[in-house]
């Protein structure tokens, strides 16, 4: 159980760092270390207990539907952070122009809700990818 918690905590820490650095929509005032640790800790528990809740209810545990439900869960958790943590905010952000294999993706200004959705999406995809890579076969 402790090993599972530590792996989820590491994956959620990586996902939180990737989401906050790529999207840039998370703004923490005050003590950033303690607030970030608390955010990652709660996200770890939410993502660790989500498959068990999905098993109780007739909800999918695998596939794109499970990823979509996890995205909804992470958006809800970020919304709870916005309400209950006074020094945690989701702010508008800017995605720069990207050139990937010769294809140009234009720059995009994100408002608060788009920034929240993109942050939760990047976090969810990162955590689910690491869980898939670390799965024992």
FENNORCOR-V145767 format. One record per residue. RES is the residue in one letter. PHI is phi in radians with two decimals (none if undefined). Layout:
BEGIN
RES	PHI
RES	PHI
END
This chain:
BEGIN
X	none
X	-1.17
X	-1.09
X	-1.13
X	-1.12
X	-1.14
X	-1.15
X	-1.09
X	-1.13
X	-1.14
X	-1.12
X	-1.21
X	-1.12
X	-1.12
X	-1.10
X	-1.15
X	-1.14
X	-1.12
X	-1.16
X	-1.28
X	-1.49
X	-1.41
X	-1.48
X	1.30
X	-1.66
X	-1.66
X	-2.15
X	-2.10
X	-1.76
X	1.45
X	-1.41
X	-1.27
X	-1.18
X	-1.17
X	-1.14
X	-1.12
X	-1.08
X	-1.13
X	-1.09
X	-1.15
X	-1.08
X	-1.21
X	-1.11
X	-1.10
X	-1.13
X	-1.11
X	-1.34
X	-1.36
X	-1.59
X	-1.05
X	-1.08
X	-1.25
X	-1.19
X	-1.14
X	-1.30
X	-1.19
X	-1.48
X	-1.36
X	-2.05
X	-1.22
X	-1.87
X	-2.36
X	1.57
X	-1.20
X	-1.13
X	-1.18
X	-1.15
X	-1.12
X	-1.14
X	-1.15
X	-1.09
X	-1.09
X	-1.08
X	-1.19
X	-1.09
X	-1.12
X	-1.15
X	-1.11
X	-1.13
X	-1.12
X	-1.07
X	-1.07
X	-1.33
X	-1.71
X	-1.77
X	-1.21
X	-1.84
X	-2.06
X	-2.43
X	-1.82
X	-1.99
X	-1.12
X	-2.42
X	-2.35
X	-1.73
X	-1.29
X	-1.20
X	-2.07
X	-2.08
X	-2.11
X	0.92
X	1.52
X	-1.57
X	-1.75
X	-1.72
X	-1.22
X	-1.25
X	-2.53
X	-1.58
X	-1.88
X	-1.40
X	-1.08
X	-1.23
X	-1.10
X	-1.14
X	-1.09
X	-1.13
X	-1.18
X	-1.11
X	-1.14
X	-1.15
X	-1.13
X	-1.07
X	-1.11
X	-1.14
X	-1.13
X	-1.14
X	-1.13
X	-1.14
X	-1.17
X	-1.12
X	-1.17
X	-1.21
X	-1.60
X	-1.20
X	-1.40
X	-1.84
END
